[in-house]
Amino acid sequence: MKKATGGFVRLDAAAAGLLPAMARGEGALSWLSARWDRIVGQPLARKVVPAELSGRRLTLELLDPAWRKPVAATLPELERKLALELPNIKPRVVLRSDQPG
């Protein structure tokens, strides 16, 4: 980490080491949820949210059931984006199955 004058660590330098560590284990879902709208974009973030991360399986919850087919069509692209954001996990994305489709 780069130190600024006065012995302080720059916030961006500290975050660079902290964020990847948070993107593993139990903190990964929280980390992902906090960045969801940036990762998937505002329009999609208003329709679907990360609900559960178990191993590599990321379950998404639809906020608007009418969007099931359009969201399902974007799953391969979502997986590519998430692999860049969470390279240690590379989640496989599924839609919650308890919703009508």
N, C-alpha and C positions, 0 to 999 in steps of 0.2 A: 504494500500500500504506500502511496505517496503521502508524505507528510508535508503539510503547509507550514509556514513560519509559525513559531510559537508553540510547536509540539502538537498541534491539532492535526487530526486526520481529516482529509477532505471527505465530505459526505458521499460524493459519487464514488470515490475510491473505496470507502467502507462498504457501500452498497454492492459494488461489483463482486466482492467476496461473499457477502451475506445472502444475496438473492439466489445464487445457485444452490447454496446449502439449504435454503428454505424450500426449494423446489424438489426436495427428496422426502421420502417417508411421509409421516402424518401431516406435515405442513404443506405438502404439495397441493392438496385440494384448496386450502386457504390461499396459497400463493396464486394458484390458477384463477380462483374466483375473483381475487382482487384485480386481476389483469384481464378478465374475460372480455370486456367490451373492447379493449385495445387489440386483443388477439383475433377475435371473430368479427369485430365491427359493430357499431351501435345497432343497426337494423336487426341483425341476427341475435345480438345479446338481449334484445327485448323480447325474443321469442323462445329462447332456450338458454338454460343455465346448467353449469356442472353440479351434479347432485351427489355423486359418490365416486371415489377412486379406490379401487381394490386391485392391488398389483399393478398391472398395465391396463386394466379395464376401467375406462372413464364412462360413467353413466350420466347421460344428459336428461334433464327434465324439461319437457315442453311446457311453456307458459301459455301457449295458444295451440290447442290440438289441431286446428286447421292447417298448421304449418308442418305437420308430420312429414308429408311427402317432399316438400321443398327442402326441409332440413335433412332428411335422409339422403337426398341427392348430393348434399354438400359434405357428407361424412368423410369421403376420401381426402378432400381438400382440407378439412378440419384436422384430420390426422397428420397431414404434412406440416401444417402450421404448428400444431402442438409438439411434433417431433423436434422442431427448431426451438420452441420455448422450453420444453422439458426433455432434453436429449438423454438424460439418465433413465427416463421412464418410457418415452415414446409411446404414449397411450393409444390404445385401441378404443375407438369411440362407439358407443351403442346408445340407442334411445331407450328410455325406461319403457318396459313392456306392459306395464299395468294401465296404459292409456289406450283408448280405442284408436285404431289405425286403419 
